Amino acid sequence: MALFKKRTVGKPGEWYYCLEHKKVEEGPDCPAKDRFGPYASRAEAENAMELARERNLEWENDPRWHDARARGGDED
């Protein structure tokens, strides 16, 4: 008996962005490793890559994510 049941059908209204096929999907058609989501709407899923770019930029510029060694300072 399997420990985890594979979910093959998405819930109605769940939208994903497939990184492999570069397209929006309703329901999880592709493996989790190849998709972003779920999103509440198709429009949100269509903007998945832009949202990821914005979040990456915020992370890269967030001083809380860069320790003192990376800046050449002390470890205090």
mmCIF file of the N, C-alpha and C atoms, coordinates in Angstrom:
data_MODEL
# 
_entry.id   MODEL 
# 
loop_
_atom_site.group_PDB 
_atom_site.id 
_atom_site.type_symbol 
_atom_site.label_atom_id 
_atom_site.label_alt_id 
_atom_site.label_comp_id 
_atom_site.label_asym_id 
_atom_site.label_entity_id 
_atom_site.label_seq_id 
_atom_site.pdbx_PDB_ins_code 
_atom_site.Cartn_x 
_atom_site.Cartn_y 
_atom_site.Cartn_z 
_atom_site.occupancy 
_atom_site.B_iso_or_equiv 
_atom_site.pdbx_formal_charge 
_atom_site.auth_seq_id 
_atom_site.auth_comp_id 
_atom_site.auth_asym_id 
_atom_site.auth_atom_id 
_atom_site.pdbx_PDB_model_num 
ATOM 1   N N  . MET A 1 1  ? 0.844   -1.183 0.000   1.00 0.00 ? 1  MET A N  1 
ATOM 2   C CA . MET A 1 1  ? 0.000   0.000  0.000   1.00 0.00 ? 1  MET A CA 1 
ATOM 3   C C  . MET A 1 1  ? 0.889   1.247  0.000   1.00 0.00 ? 1  MET A C  1 
ATOM 4   N N  . ALA A 1 2  ? 0.568   2.177  -0.840  1.00 0.00 ? 2  ALA A N  1 
ATOM 5   C CA . ALA A 1 2  ? 1.348   3.397  -0.949  1.00 0.00 ? 2  ALA A CA 1 
ATOM 6   C C  . ALA A 1 2  ? 1.097   4.308  0.245   1.00 0.00 ? 2  ALA A C  1 
ATOM 7   N N  . LEU A 1 3  ? 2.162   4.961  0.690   1.00 0.00 ? 3  LEU A N  1 
ATOM 8   C CA . LEU A 1 3  ? 2.032   5.897  1.801   1.00 0.00 ? 3  LEU A CA 1 
ATOM 9   C C  . LEU A 1 3  ? 1.372   7.198  1.370   1.00 0.00 ? 3  LEU A C  1 
ATOM 10  N N  . PHE A 1 4  ? 1.647   7.600  0.156   1.00 0.00 ? 4  PHE A N  1 
ATOM 11  C CA . PHE A 1 4  ? 1.102   8.850  -0.338  1.00 0.00 ? 4  PHE A CA 1 
ATOM 12  C C  . PHE A 1 4  ? 0.282   8.576  -1.580  1.00 0.00 ? 4  PHE A C  1 
ATOM 13  N N  . LYS A 1 5  ? -0.886  9.133  -1.616  1.00 0.00 ? 5  LYS A N  1 
ATOM 14  C CA . LYS A 1 5  ? -1.747  8.969  -2.773  1.00 0.00 ? 5  LYS A CA 1 
ATOM 15  C C  . LYS A 1 5  ? -1.440  10.070 -3.781  1.00 0.00 ? 5  LYS A C  1 
ATOM 16  N N  . LYS A 1 6  ? -1.159  9.695  -5.004  1.00 0.00 ? 6  LYS A N  1 
ATOM 17  C CA . LYS A 1 6  ? -0.857  10.670 -6.047  1.00 0.00 ? 6  LYS A CA 1 
ATOM 18  C C  . LYS A 1 6  ? -2.145  11.353 -6.470  1.00 0.00 ? 6  LYS A C  1 
ATOM 19  N N  . ARG A 1 7  ? -2.132  12.666 -6.419  1.00 0.00 ? 7  ARG A N  1 
ATOM 20  C CA . ARG A 1 7  ? -3.298  13.440 -6.826  1.00 0.00 ? 7  ARG A CA 1 
ATOM 21  C C  . ARG A 1 7  ? -3.203  13.692 -8.323  1.00 0.00 ? 7  ARG A C  1 
ATOM 22  N N  . THR A 1 8  ? -4.111  13.124 -9.060  1.00 0.00 ? 8  THR A N  1 
ATOM 23  C CA . THR A 1 8  ? -4.040  13.238 -10.514 1.00 0.00 ? 8  THR A CA 1 
ATOM 24  C C  . THR A 1 8  ? -4.994  14.285 -11.067 1.00 0.00 ? 8  THR A C  1 
ATOM 25  N N  . VAL A 1 9  ? -6.003  14.664 -10.313 1.00 0.00 ? 9  VAL A N  1 
ATOM 26  C CA . VAL A 1 9  ? -6.983  15.632 -10.791 1.00 0.00 ? 9  VAL A CA 1 
ATOM 27  C C  . VAL A 1 9  ? -6.991  16.821 -9.844  1.00 0.00 ? 9  VAL A C  1 
ATOM 28  N N  . GLY A 1 10 ? -6.918  18.011 -10.403 1.00 0.00 ? 10 GLY A N  1 
ATOM 29  C CA . GLY A 1 10 ? -6.944  19.216 -9.590  1.00 0.00 ? 10 GLY A CA 1 
ATOM 30  C C  . GLY A 1 10 ? -8.344  19.575 -9.152  1.00 0.00 ? 10 GLY A C  1 
ATOM 31  N N  . LYS A 1 11 ? -8.397  20.436 -8.179  1.00 0.00 ? 11 LYS A N  1 
ATOM 32  C CA . LYS A 1 11 ? -9.695  20.951 -7.742  1.00 0.00 ? 11 LYS A CA 1 
ATOM 33  C C  . LYS A 1 11 ? -10.155 21.987 -8.751  1.00 0.00 ? 11 LYS A C  1 
ATOM 34  N N  . PRO A 1 12 ? -11.447 22.101 -8.961  1.00 0.00 ? 12 PRO A N  1 
ATOM 35  C CA . PRO A 1 12 ? -11.936 23.137 -9.885  1.00 0.00 ? 12 PRO A CA 1 
ATOM 36  C C  . PRO A 1 12 ? -11.461 24.517 -9.437  1.00 0.00 ? 12 PRO A C  1 
ATOM 37  N N  . GLY A 1 13 ? -10.967 25.290 -10.385 1.00 0.00 ? 13 GLY A N  1 
ATOM 38  C CA . GLY A 1 13 ? -10.511 26.632 -10.071 1.00 0.00 ? 13 GLY A CA 1 
ATOM 39  C C  . GLY A 1 13 ? -9.054  26.730 -9.679  1.00 0.00 ? 13 GLY A C  1 
ATOM 40  N N  . GLU A 1 14 ? -8.321  25.610 -9.639  1.00 0.00 ? 14 GLU A N  1 
ATOM 41  C CA . GLU A 1 14 ? -6.889  25.658 -9.357  1.00 0.00 ? 14 GLU A CA 1 
ATOM 42  C C  . GLU A 1 14 ? -6.142  25.828 -10.668 1.00 0.00 ? 14 GLU A C  1 
ATOM 43  N N  . TRP A 1 15 ? -5.300  26.820 -10.731 1.00 0.00 ? 15 TRP A N  1 
ATOM 44  C CA . TRP A 1 15 ? -4.526  27.110 -11.939 1.00 0.00 ? 15 TRP A CA 1 
ATOM 45  C C  . TRP A 1 15 ? -3.045  27.013 -11.626 1.00 0.00 ? 15 TRP A C  1 
ATOM 46  N N  . TYR A 1 16 ? -2.289  26.505 -12.575 1.00 0.00 ? 16 TYR A N  1 
ATOM 47  C CA . TYR A 1 16 ? -0.850  26.314 -12.434 1.00 0.00 ? 16 TYR A CA 1 
ATOM 48  C C  . TYR A 1 16 ? -0.137  26.865 -13.660 1.00 0.00 ? 16 TYR A C  1 
ATOM 49  N N  . TYR A 1 17 ? 1.148   27.185 -13.477 1.00 0.00 ? 17 TYR A N  1 
ATOM 50  C CA . TYR A 1 17 ? 1.982   27.561 -14.614 1.00 0.00 ? 17 TYR A CA 1 
ATOM 51  C C  . TYR A 1 17 ? 3.035   26.474 -14.762 1.00 0.00 ? 17 TYR A C  1 
ATOM 52  N N  . CYS A 1 18 ? 3.048   25.791 -15.905 1.00 0.00 ? 18 CYS A N  1 
ATOM 53  C CA . CYS A 1 18 ? 4.005   24.723 -16.165 1.00 0.00 ? 18 CYS A CA 1 
ATOM 54  C C  . CYS A 1 18 ? 5.298   25.325 -16.686 1.00 0.00 ? 18 CYS A C  1 
ATOM 55  N N  . LEU A 1 19 ? 6.385   25.078 -15.962 1.00 0.00 ? 19 LEU A N  1 
ATOM 56  C CA . LEU A 1 19 ? 7.689   25.605 -16.330 1.00 0.00 ? 19 LEU A CA 1 
ATOM 57  C C  . LEU A 1 19 ? 8.283   24.872 -17.535 1.00 0.00 ? 19 LEU A C  1 
ATOM 58  N N  . GLU A 1 20 ? 7.915   23.631 -17.710 1.00 0.00 ? 20 GLU A N  1 
ATOM 59  C CA . GLU A 1 20 ? 8.449   22.851 -18.826 1.00 0.00 ? 20 GLU A CA 1 
ATOM 60  C C  . GLU A 1 20 ? 7.777   23.213 -20.144 1.00 0.00 ? 20 GLU A C  1 
ATOM 61  N N  . HIS A 1 21 ? 6.453   23.327 -20.119 1.00 0.00 ? 21 HIS A N  1 
ATOM 62  C CA . HIS A 1 21 ? 5.695   23.611 -21.341 1.00 0.00 ? 21 HIS A CA 1 
ATOM 63  C C  . HIS A 1 21 ? 5.436   25.099 -21.555 1.00 0.00 ? 21 HIS A C  1 
ATOM 64  N N  . LYS A 1 22 ? 5.762   25.926 -20.539 1.00 0.00 ? 22 LYS A N  1 
ATOM 65  C CA . LYS A 1 22 ? 5.561   27.382 -20.618 1.00 0.00 ? 22 LYS A CA 1 
ATOM 66  C C  . LYS A 1 22 ? 4.106   27.731 -20.917 1.00 0.00 ? 22 LYS A C  1 
ATOM 67  N N  . LYS A 1 23 ? 3.200   27.090 -20.163 1.00 0.00 ? 23 LYS A N  1 
ATOM 68  C CA . LYS A 1 23 ? 1.786   27.364 -20.380 1.00 0.00 ? 23 LYS A CA 1 
ATOM 69  C C  . LYS A 1 23 ? 1.007   27.233 -19.080 1.00 0.00 ? 23 LYS A C  1 
ATOM 70  N N  . VAL A 1 24 ? -0.173  27.815 -19.080 1.00 0.00 ? 24 VAL A N  1 
ATOM 71  C CA . VAL A 1 24 ? -1.073  27.762 -17.939 1.00 0.00 ? 24 VAL A CA 1 
ATOM 72  C C  . VAL A 1 24 ? -1.918  26.497 -18.050 1.00 0.00 ? 24 VAL A C  1 
ATOM 73  N N  . GLU A 1 25 ? -2.121  25.830 -16.916 1.00 0.00 ? 25 GLU A N  1 
ATOM 74  C CA . GLU A 1 25 ? -2.918  24.605 -16.885 1.00 0.00 ? 25 GLU A CA 1 
ATOM 75  C C  . GLU A 1 25 ? -3.950  24.708 -15.777 1.00 0.00 ? 25 GLU A C  1 
ATOM 76  N N  . GLU A 1 26 ? -5.122  24.191 -16.036 1.00 0.00 ? 26 GLU A N  1 
ATOM 77  C CA . GLU A 1 26 ? -6.106  24.073 -14.957 1.00 0.00 ? 26 GLU A CA 1 
ATOM 78  C C  . GLU A 1 26 ? -5.954  22.682 -14.385 1.00 0.00 ? 26 GLU A C  1 
ATOM 79  N N  . GLY A 1 27 ? -5.658  22.628 -13.112 1.00 0.00 ? 27 GLY A N  1 
ATOM 80  C CA . GLY A 1 27 ? -5.374  21.348 -12.476 1.00 0.00 ? 27 GLY A CA 1 
ATOM 81  C C  . GLY A 1 27 ? -3.911  20.980 -12.667 1.00 0.00 ? 27 GLY A C  1 
ATOM 82  N N  . PRO A 1 28 ? -3.394  20.112 -11.812 1.00 0.00 ? 28 PRO A N  1 
ATOM 83  C CA . PRO A 1 28 ? -1.979  19.751 -11.901 1.00 0.00 ? 28 PRO A CA 1 
ATOM 84  C C  . PRO A 1 28 ? -1.734  18.690 -12.969 1.00 0.00 ? 28 PRO A C  1 
ATOM 85  N N  . ASP A 1 29 ? -1.568  19.107 -14.215 1.00 0.00 ? 29 ASP A N  1 
ATOM 86  C CA . ASP A 1 29 ? -1.292  18.168 -15.294 1.00 0.00 ? 29 ASP A CA 1 
ATOM 87  C C  . ASP A 1 29 ? 0.154   17.678 -15.266 1.00 0.00 ? 29 ASP A C  1 
ATOM 88  N N  . CYS A 1 30 ? 1.072   18.542 -14.909 1.00 0.00 ? 30 CYS A N  1 
ATOM 89  C CA . CYS A 1 30 ? 2.494   18.205 -14.902 1.00 0.00 ? 30 CYS A CA 1 
ATOM 90  C C  . CYS A 1 30 ? 2.968   17.969 -13.471 1.00 0.00 ? 30 CYS A C  1 
ATOM 91  N N  . PRO A 1 31 ? 4.123   17.304 -13.312 1.00 0.00 ? 31 PRO A N  1 
ATOM 92  C CA . PRO A 1 31 ? 4.653   17.043 -11.971 1.00 0.00 ? 31 PRO A CA 1 
ATOM 93  C C  . PRO A 1 31 ? 4.918   18.344 -11.195 1.00 0.00 ? 31 PRO A C  1 
ATOM 94  N N  . ALA A 1 32 ? 4.843   18.258 -9.887  1.00 0.00 ? 32 ALA A N  1 
ATOM 95  C CA . ALA A 1 32 ? 5.026   19.428 -9.027  1.00 0.00 ? 32 ALA A CA 1 
ATOM 96  C C  . ALA A 1 32 ? 6.372   20.100 -9.245  1.00 0.00 ? 32 ALA A C  1 
ATOM 97  N N  . LYS A 1 33 ? 7.399   19.337 -9.581  1.00 0.00 ? 33 LYS A N  1 
ATOM 98  C CA . LYS A 1 33 ? 8.732   19.916 -9.784  1.00 0.00 ? 33 LYS A CA 1 
ATOM 99  C C  . LYS A 1 33 ? 8.784   20.823 -11.005 1.00 0.00 ? 33 LYS A C  1 
ATOM 100 N N  . ASP A 1 34 ? 7.792   20.729 -11.875 1.00 0.00 ? 34 ASP A N  1 
ATOM 101 C CA . ASP A 1 34 ? 7.771   21.498 -13.125 1.00 0.00 ? 34 ASP A CA 1 
ATOM 102 C C  . ASP A 1 34 ? 6.714   22.596 -13.148 1.00 0.00 ? 34 ASP A C  1 
ATOM 103 N N  . ARG A 1 35 ? 6.162   22.973 -11.980 1.00 0.00 ? 35 ARG A N  1 
ATOM 104 C CA . ARG A 1 35 ? 5.086   23.956 -12.031 1.00 0.00 ? 35 ARG A CA 1 
ATOM 105 C C  . ARG A 1 35 ? 5.101   24.892 -10.830 1.00 0.00 ? 35 ARG A C  1 
ATOM 106 N N  . PHE A 1 36 ? 4.504   26.060 -11.043 1.00 0.00 ? 36 PHE A N  1 
ATOM 107 C CA . PHE A 1 36 ? 4.206   27.011 -9.974  1.00 0.00 ? 36 PHE A CA 1 
ATOM 108 C C  . PHE A 1 36 ? 2.710   26.952 -9.733  1.00 0.00 ? 36 PHE A C  1 
ATOM 109 N N  . GLY A 1 37 ? 2.297   27.149 -8.494  1.00 0.00 ? 37 GLY A N  1 
ATOM 110 C CA . GLY A 1 37 ? 0.880   27.207 -8.199  1.00 0.00 ? 37 GLY A CA 1 
ATOM 111 C C  . GLY A 1 37 ? 0.543   26.381 -6.982  1.00 0.00 ? 37 GLY A C  1 
ATOM 112 N N  . PRO A 1 38 ? -0.709  26.318 -6.634  1.00 0.00 ? 38 PRO A N  1 
ATOM 113 C CA . PRO A 1 38 ? -1.869  26.755 -7.406  1.00 0.00 ? 38 PRO A CA 1 
ATOM 114 C C  . PRO A 1 38 ? -2.145  28.244 -7.251  1.00 0.00 ? 38 PRO A C  1 
ATOM 115 N N  . TYR A 1 39 ? -2.772  28.789 -8.260  1.00 0.00 ? 39 TYR A N  1 
ATOM 116 C CA . TYR A 1 39 ? -3.235  30.171 -8.269  1.00 0.00 ? 39 TYR A CA 1 
ATOM 117 C C  . TYR A 1 39 ? -4.753  30.167 -8.300  1.00 0.00 ? 39 TYR A C  1 
ATOM 118 N N  . ALA A 1 40 ? -5.349  31.233 -7.812  1.00 0.00 ? 40 ALA A N  1 
ATOM 119 C CA . ALA A 1 40 ? -6.806  31.325 -7.725  1.00 0.00 ? 40 ALA A CA 1 
ATOM 120 C C  . ALA A 1 40 ? -7.462  31.591 -9.073  1.00 0.00 ? 40 ALA A C  1 
ATOM 121 N N  . SER A 1 41 ? -6.701  32.140 -10.024 1.00 0.00 ? 41 SER A N  1 
ATOM 122 C CA . SER A 1 41 ? -7.303  32.459 -11.322 1.00 0.00 ? 41 SER A CA 1 
ATOM 123 C C  . SER A 1 41 ? -6.303  32.195 -12.444 1.00 0.00 ? 41 SER A C  1 
ATOM 124 N N  . ARG A 1 42 ? -6.829  32.103 -13.638 1.00 0.00 ? 42 ARG A N  1 
ATOM 125 C CA . ARG A 1 42 ? -5.982  31.922 -14.816 1.00 0.00 ? 42 ARG A CA 1 
ATOM 126 C C  . ARG A 1 42 ? -5.046  33.127 -14.988 1.00 0.00 ? 42 ARG A C  1 
ATOM 127 N N  . ALA A 1 43 ? -5.562  34.318 -14.739 1.00 0.00 ? 43 ALA A N  1 
ATOM 128 C CA . ALA A 1 43 ? -4.762  35.536 -14.891 1.00 0.00 ? 43 ALA A CA 1 
ATOM 129 C C  . ALA A 1 43 ? -3.561  35.521 -13.946 1.00 0.00 ? 43 ALA A C  1 
ATOM 130 N N  . GLU A 1 44 ? -3.757  35.083 -12.709 1.00 0.00 ? 44 GLU A N  1 
ATOM 131 C CA . GLU A 1 44 ? -2.637  34.997 -11.763 1.00 0.00 ? 44 GLU A CA 1 
ATOM 132 C C  . GLU A 1 44 ? -1.595  34.006 -12.260 1.00 0.00 ? 44 GLU A C  1 
ATOM 133 N N  . ALA A 1 45 ? -2.037  32.872 -12.770 1.00 0.00 ? 45 ALA A N  1 
ATOM 134 C CA . ALA A 1 45 ? -1.109  31.866 -13.282 1.00 0.00 ? 45 ALA A CA 1 
ATOM 135 C C  . ALA A 1 45 ? -0.350  32.388 -14.499 1.00 0.00 ? 45 ALA A C  1 
ATOM 136 N N  . GLU A 1 46 ? -1.016  33.175 -15.330 1.00 0.00 ? 46 GLU A N  1 
ATOM 137 C CA . GLU A 1 46 ? -0.354  33.749 -16.506 1.00 0.00 ? 46 GLU A CA 1 
ATOM 138 C C  . GLU A 1 46 ? 0.766   34.704 -16.110 1.00 0.00 ? 46 GLU A C  1 
ATOM 139 N N  . ASN A 1 47 ? 0.669   35.302 -14.928 1.00 0.00 ? 47 ASN A N  1 
ATOM 140 C CA . ASN A 1 47 ? 1.685   36.243 -14.439 1.00 0.00 ? 47 ASN A CA 1 
ATOM 141 C C  . ASN A 1 47 ? 2.700   35.586 -13.501 1.00 0.00 ? 47 ASN A C  1 
ATOM 142 N N  . ALA A 1 48 ? 2.743   34.260 -13.477 1.00 0.00 ? 48 ALA A N  1 
ATOM 143 C CA . ALA A 1 48 ? 3.601   33.534 -12.540 1.00 0.00 ? 48 ALA A CA 1 
ATOM 144 C C  . ALA A 1 48 ? 5.076   33.889 -12.712 1.00 0.00 ? 48 ALA A C  1 
ATOM 145 N N  . MET A 1 49 ? 5.545   33.965 -13.936 1.00 0.00 ? 49 MET A N  1 
ATOM 146 C CA . MET A 1 49 ? 6.966   34.244 -14.152 1.00 0.00 ? 49 MET A CA 1 
ATOM 147 C C  . MET A 1 49 ? 7.328   35.674 -13.745 1.00 0.00 ? 49 MET A C  1 
ATOM 148 N N  . GLU A 1 50 ? 6.446   36.626 -14.004 1.00 0.00 ? 50 GLU A N  1 
ATOM 149 C CA . GLU A 1 50 ? 6.693   38.011 -13.594 1.00 0.00 ? 50 GLU A CA 1 
ATOM 150 C C  . GLU A 1 50 ? 6.707   38.113 -12.069 1.00 0.00 ? 50 GLU A C  1 
ATOM 151 N N  . LEU A 1 51 ? 5.778   37.430 -11.416 1.00 0.00 ? 51 LEU A N  1 
ATOM 152 C CA . LEU A 1 51 ? 5.734   37.417 -9.957  1.00 0.00 ? 51 LEU A CA 1 
ATOM 153 C C  . LEU A 1 51 ? 7.020   36.806 -9.399  1.00 0.00 ? 51 LEU A C  1 
ATOM 154 N N  . ALA A 1 52 ? 7.496   35.729 -9.999  1.00 0.00 ? 52 ALA A N  1 
ATOM 155 C CA . ALA A 1 52 ? 8.743   35.105 -9.557  1.00 0.00 ? 52 ALA A CA 1 
ATOM 156 C C  . ALA A 1 52 ? 9.916   36.063 -9.728  1.00 0.00 ? 52 ALA A C  1 
ATOM 157 N N  . ARG A 1 53 ? 9.965   36.790 -10.848 1.00 0.00 ? 53 ARG A N  1 
ATOM 158 C CA . ARG A 1 53 ? 11.042  37.765 -11.074 1.00 0.00 ? 53 ARG A CA 1 
ATOM 159 C C  . ARG A 1 53 ? 11.003  38.856 -10.000 1.00 0.00 ? 53 ARG A C  1 
ATOM 160 N N  . GLU A 1 54 ? 9.796   39.350 -9.688  1.00 0.00 ? 54 GLU A N  1 
ATOM 161 C CA . GLU A 1 54 ? 9.665   40.403 -8.671  1.00 0.00 ? 54 GLU A CA 1 
ATOM 162 C C  . GLU A 1 54 ? 10.121  39.892 -7.306  1.00 0.00 ? 54 GLU A C  1 
ATOM 163 N N  . ARG A 1 55 ? 9.718   38.681 -6.949  1.00 0.00 ? 55 ARG A N  1 
ATOM 164 C CA . ARG A 1 55 ? 10.104  38.121 -5.652  1.00 0.00 ? 55 ARG A CA 1 
ATOM 165 C C  . ARG A 1 55 ? 11.605  37.883 -5.582  1.00 0.00 ? 55 ARG A C  1 
ATOM 166 N N  . ASN A 1 56 ? 12.193  37.413 -6.682  1.00 0.00 ? 56 ASN A N  1 
ATOM 167 C CA . ASN A 1 56 ? 13.645  37.214 -6.703  1.00 0.00 ? 56 ASN A CA 1 
ATOM 168 C C  . ASN A 1 56 ? 14.384  38.529 -6.526  1.00 0.00 ? 56 ASN A C  1 
ATOM 169 N N  . LEU A 1 57 ? 13.915  39.577 -7.169  1.00 0.00 ? 57 LEU A N  1 
ATOM 170 C CA . LEU A 1 57 ? 14.539  40.889 -7.050  1.00 0.00 ? 57 LEU A CA 1 
ATOM 171 C C  . LEU A 1 57 ? 14.431  41.405 -5.611  1.00 0.00 ? 57 LEU A C  1 
ATOM 172 N N  . GLU A 1 58 ? 13.269  41.236 -4.995  1.00 0.00 ? 58 GLU A N  1 
ATOM 173 C CA . GLU A 1 58 ? 13.104  41.643 -3.600  1.00 0.00 ? 58 GLU A CA 1 
ATOM 174 C C  . GLU A 1 58 ? 14.070  40.880 -2.698  1.00 0.00 ? 58 GLU A C  1 
ATOM 175 N N  . TRP A 1 59 ? 14.189  39.578 -2.934  1.00 0.00 ? 59 TRP A N  1 
ATOM 176 C CA . TRP A 1 59 ? 15.078  38.755 -2.126  1.00 0.00 ? 59 TRP A CA 1 
ATOM 177 C C  . TRP A 1 59 ? 16.520  39.190 -2.309  1.00 0.00 ? 59 TRP A C  1 
ATOM 178 N N  . GLU A 1 60 ? 16.941  39.431 -3.536  1.00 0.00 ? 60 GLU A N  1 
ATOM 179 C CA . GLU A 1 60 ? 18.323  39.834 -3.807  1.00 0.00 ? 60 GLU A CA 1 
ATOM 180 C C  . GLU A 1 60 ? 18.668  41.164 -3.155  1.00 0.00 ? 60 GLU A C  1 
ATOM 181 N N  . ASN A 1 61 ? 17.692  42.029 -2.965  1.00 0.00 ? 61 ASN A N  1 
ATOM 182 C CA . ASN A 1 61 ? 17.933  43.348 -2.386  1.00 0.00 ? 61 ASN A CA 1 
ATOM 183 C C  . ASN A 1 61 ? 17.559  43.447 -0.912  1.00 0.00 ? 61 ASN A C  1 
ATOM 184 N N  . ASP A 1 62 ? 17.170  42.351 -0.304  1.00 0.00 ? 62 ASP A N  1 
ATOM 185 C CA . ASP A 1 62 ? 16.774  42.348 1.101   1.00 0.00 ? 62 ASP A CA 1 
ATOM 186 C C  . ASP A 1 62 ? 18.009  42.129 1.970   1.00 0.00 ? 62 ASP A C  1 
ATOM 187 N N  . PRO A 1 63 ? 18.387  43.126 2.781   1.00 0.00 ? 63 PRO A N  1 
ATOM 188 C CA . PRO A 1 63 ? 19.602  42.988 3.596   1.00 0.00 ? 63 PRO A CA 1 
ATOM 189 C C  . PRO A 1 63 ? 19.516  41.863 4.628   1.00 0.00 ? 63 PRO A C  1 
ATOM 190 N N  . ARG A 1 64 ? 18.326  41.438 4.986   1.00 0.00 ? 64 ARG A N  1 
ATOM 191 C CA . ARG A 1 64 ? 18.197  40.344 5.956   1.00 0.00 ? 64 ARG A CA 1 
ATOM 192 C C  . ARG A 1 64 ? 18.701  39.018 5.392   1.00 0.00 ? 64 ARG A C  1 
ATOM 193 N N  . TRP A 1 65 ? 18.779  38.887 4.071   1.00 0.00 ? 65 TRP A N  1 
ATOM 194 C CA . TRP A 1 65 ? 19.208  37.631 3.447   1.00 0.00 ? 65 TRP A CA 1 
ATOM 195 C C  . TRP A 1 65 ? 20.691  37.615 3.123   1.00 0.00 ? 65 TRP A C  1 
ATOM 196 N N  . HIS A 1 66 ? 21.388  38.686 3.415   1.00 0.00 ? 66 HIS A N  1 
ATOM 197 C CA . HIS A 1 66 ? 22.806  38.748 3.116   1.00 0.00 ? 66 HIS A CA 1 
ATOM 198 C C  . HIS A 1 66 ? 23.575  38.921 4.417   1.00 0.00 ? 66 HIS A C  1 
ATOM 199 N N  . ASP A 1 67 ? 24.386  37.922 4.748   1.00 0.00 ? 67 ASP A N  1 
ATOM 200 C CA . ASP A 1 67 ? 25.096  37.995 6.019   1.00 0.00 ? 67 ASP A CA 1 
ATOM 201 C C  . ASP A 1 67 ? 26.313  38.915 5.925   1.00 0.00 ? 67 ASP A C  1 
ATOM 202 N N  . ALA A 1 68 ? 26.913  39.192 7.054   1.00 0.00 ? 68 ALA A N  1 
ATOM 203 C CA . ALA A 1 68 ? 28.025  40.139 7.132   1.00 0.00 ? 68 ALA A CA 1 
ATOM 204 C C  . ALA A 1 68 ? 29.235  39.663 6.339   1.00 0.00 ? 68 ALA A C  1 
ATOM 205 N N  . ARG A 1 69 ? 29.477  38.362 6.279   1.00 0.00 ? 69 ARG A N  1 
ATOM 206 C CA . ARG A 1 69 ? 30.629  37.847 5.538   1.00 0.00 ? 69 ARG A CA 1 
ATOM 207 C C  . ARG A 1 69 ? 30.519  38.172 4.051   1.00 0.00 ? 69 ARG A C  1 
ATOM 208 N N  . ALA A 1 70 ? 29.325  38.117 3.499   1.00 0.00 ? 70 ALA A N  1 
ATOM 209 C CA . ALA A 1 70 ? 29.146  38.407 2.080   1.00 0.00 ? 70 ALA A CA 1 
ATOM 210 C C  . ALA A 1 70 ? 29.457  39.878 1.778   1.00 0.00 ? 70 ALA A C  1 
ATOM 211 N N  . ARG A 1 71 ? 29.226  40.746 2.785   1.00 0.00 ? 71 ARG A N  1 
ATOM 212 C CA . ARG A 1 71 ? 29.500  42.175 2.610   1.00 0.00 ? 71 ARG A CA 1 
ATOM 213 C C  . ARG A 1 71 ? 30.919  42.542 3.020   1.00 0.00 ? 71 ARG A C  1 
ATOM 214 N N  . GLY A 1 72 ? 31.645  41.550 3.580   1.00 0.00 ? 72 GLY A N  1 
ATOM 215 C CA . GLY A 1 72 ? 33.016  41.828 4.025   1.00 0.00 ? 72 GLY A CA 1 
ATOM 216 C C  . GLY A 1 72 ? 33.084  42.403 5.414   1.00 0.00 ? 72 GLY A C  1 
ATOM 217 N N  . GLY A 1 73 ? 32.008  42.287 6.194   1.00 0.00 ? 73 GLY A N  1 
ATOM 218 C CA . GLY A 1 73 ? 31.968  42.836 7.543   1.00 0.00 ? 73 GLY A CA 1 
ATOM 219 C C  . GLY A 1 73 ? 32.195  41.763 8.599   1.00 0.00 ? 73 GLY A C  1 
ATOM 220 N N  . ASP A 1 74 ? 31.954  42.149 9.842   1.00 0.00 ? 74 ASP A N  1 
ATOM 221 C CA . ASP A 1 74 ? 32.105  41.220 10.970  1.00 0.00 ? 74 ASP A CA 1 
ATOM 222 C C  . ASP A 1 74 ? 30.885  40.313 11.074  1.00 0.00 ? 74 ASP A C  1 
ATOM 223 N N  . GLU A 1 75 ? 31.062  39.225 11.852  1.00 0.00 ? 75 GLU A N  1 
ATOM 224 C CA . GLU A 1 75 ? 29.972  38.269 12.009  1.00 0.00 ? 75 GLU A CA 1 
ATOM 225 C C  . GLU A 1 75 ? 29.081  38.570 13.195  1.00 0.00 ? 75 GLU A C  1 
ATOM 226 N N  . ASP A 1 76 ? 29.194  39.663 13.855  1.00 0.00 ? 76 ASP A N  1 
ATOM 227 C CA . ASP A 1 76 ? 28.431  39.966 15.072  1.00 0.00 ? 76 ASP A CA 1 
ATOM 228 C C  . ASP A 1 76 ? 27.016  39.788 14.822  1.00 0.00 ? 76 ASP A C  1 
# 
